[in-house]
Amino acid sequence: MISTVTIPSDDLDGSVAQYTWPQECISMDLCVKCGDSLELNLHQLRFSESLSCVRAGYYPFGSERAAYDKLLGDTQIELDRCQKEIDRVEILCNTLIASKQLLQANKRLIHSILSPIHKLPLDLLGNIFEHVCYGSNYISGFNVPTLKLSRVCHRWRRLVSSMPVLWSSFQFSEKEYARHNLLPLLGLFLRRSHPCPIDFQLDDINGYESSSRSSKNMSSLLLHSDRWRHVEIRSQFPSAYLLQPLIKRGAQLPSLKSLTLGMGNDETGDPDFPMTCANLKSLTLNQRGLELQFPRPTITRLVLKYMSCKSALSLISHCPNVQDVVLKGLDQGSDLPTPAYKCNANKLALSCPPSYKQSTISNLLRGIDFDQLTSLNIDDDGYDTQFDWSDIRKVCLMLERSPINLTSLSFRLCVESFSINRVLHVFYHMPLLTELEIGERRNQTGTIYPILKSLIAPQTSEAVMGGMDEDGGGLEDLSDDGEDEADLDKDDKKDDTEIPEGLCLLPKLTKLRLIIRPRPKLLLKLLRSRWRPSLLPPRSGRFSTQESNRLEVVPDHGQCVCLRSFHLMYPGSPRNKATLRLIVFKRNLESFKNDGMDVEVKW
């Protein structure tokens, strides 16, 4: 007979009255095969009688006390029997757990033997390892894929140890590096990466307090400066322990292809950079420039952040073959030539946080010409501060000084008002533009739609709407109400200037990307007009005297071509009503997609 004993959760810490005492013998089968069992005669220990005595405050004397002493001894005997069985069962349980772990290990070994990865030849396996390890070895954070791969098995360890390329890319932070004393690990990577070029990223965020540790770490890296390829260093004082030692040693950095330096503001003047660097392609500088001293014809990409316009102009002038220029948040500059420098770059990106927006465009662009520019990107760096249209006018003036070669334009700005005349002023100097990206900020309302309205190809609205009803369908399901309706109506009242009849802005436009809250009917009208453009040629004499003076000479834009690609992304997370409208709008674009247009809508 097997009974059940209910034990309080806190064992002996609770009241003994909580126990449910068995009324008969307890028998437990310990072994199914041999029939070994344990029987406990707990019902003979008179638990209920003892409980009553305790509650009544009874104290035994004489022979009764001897009886209770015997009862106590019998209880201890049963307790010892239980503990002995528990110890034996625990040993058996631990043995079973250990055996289970061995069986699981054996199972993993067999699975490993049968794994298809063992079919891969070593060269292909090495390519996979290289893809996993490159740029992921953060040796001061213990996330080191190269070391993890080398600990899988002997075969992988031999392969990883024999591939210097797996050890040639790493990054570390001085703060974590010093805390864990990882200098030997850096030495291991430097030794095993030989003779491959090395790519590393160093974040020295401790400032002058870590100068001694930094000097030790940099001493190790300086010994291998001939193998530097892609280097990124963020430090408070780079010229003190990086540039000067290289200059004194006469290092030329023959393998260096890209260099990124983030410097502190505690230095006077731009540090010298006399190293030859015959293969340097990309240079990124943050907060302070470099005195390049002589032309660098190999540099094709320049990224300049938070420095003076004078330093930026000097760097651009020393890179005659630069093709890609990124300028972000340049400080106020004075006494800049107007203009003096010519840049052969075909790509220009201007990022303008609020505190720098006036200086970046206004001061820099009046001191440099981009004669070969084909791609322009203007961004307010994610801030919701309103952007001044006078700076956009500076861009137009810069474009007017140069040949009209622009084919790609991207801007995402928070502008107070996009009037039609200002859009005309911008777009009229971009007749060859084929790619256009326009974005609004999450909290921006209604400023983008006049631009879209101005891009509708010249044809009667009845023809456009009739075409949509015939081919696109679903116009009755679309509405421009909800969160944007009031703003859109306000925009229509502000921008009541109509595009001159027969005029097609950006006639070569083939790719349009929008980051806006869509106004479906307006967008469908734009797409239909661009997908089947009007055959009407642009007409002259459509401008008023004031518009003619503003636009000066209007280029001959020629015939409007078909739009081939349309991508729409919703800024932020749409609400329920906006989501439904996006779904309906996406469904209405299916006809364009079926006809061959590249259409994509995301939110």
Secondary structure, 3 states (H helix, E strand, C coil): CCCCCECCCCHHHCCHHHCECCCCCEEEECCCCCCCEEEECHHHHCHHHHHHHHHHCCCCCCHHHHHHHHHHHHHHHHHHHHHHHHHHHHHHHHHHHHHHHHHHHHHHHHHHHHCHHHHCCHHHHHHHHHHHHCCCCECCCCECHHHHHHCCCHHHHHHHHCCHHHHCEEEEEHHHHHHHCCHHHHHHHHHHCCCCCEEEEEECCCHHHHHHHHHHHHHHHHCCHHHEEEEEEECCCHHHHHHHHHHHHCCCCCCCCEEEEECCCCCCCCCECCCCCCCCCEEEEECCCCECCCCCCCCCEEEEECCEHHHHHHHHHCCCCCCEEEEECCECCCCCCCCCEEECCCEEEEECCHHHHHHHHHHHHCCEEECCCCEEEEECCCCCCCECHHHHHHHHHHHHHCCCCCCEEEEECCECCCCHHHHHHHHCCCCCCCEEEEECCCCCCCCCHHHHHHCCCCCCHHHHHHHHHHHHCCHHHCCCCHHHHHHHHHHHHHCCCCCCCCCCCCCCCCEEEEECCCCHHHHHHHHHHHHCCCCCCCCCCCCCHHHHHHHCCCCCCCCCCCCCEEEEECCCCCCHHHHHHHHHHHHHCHHHHHCCCEEEEEC
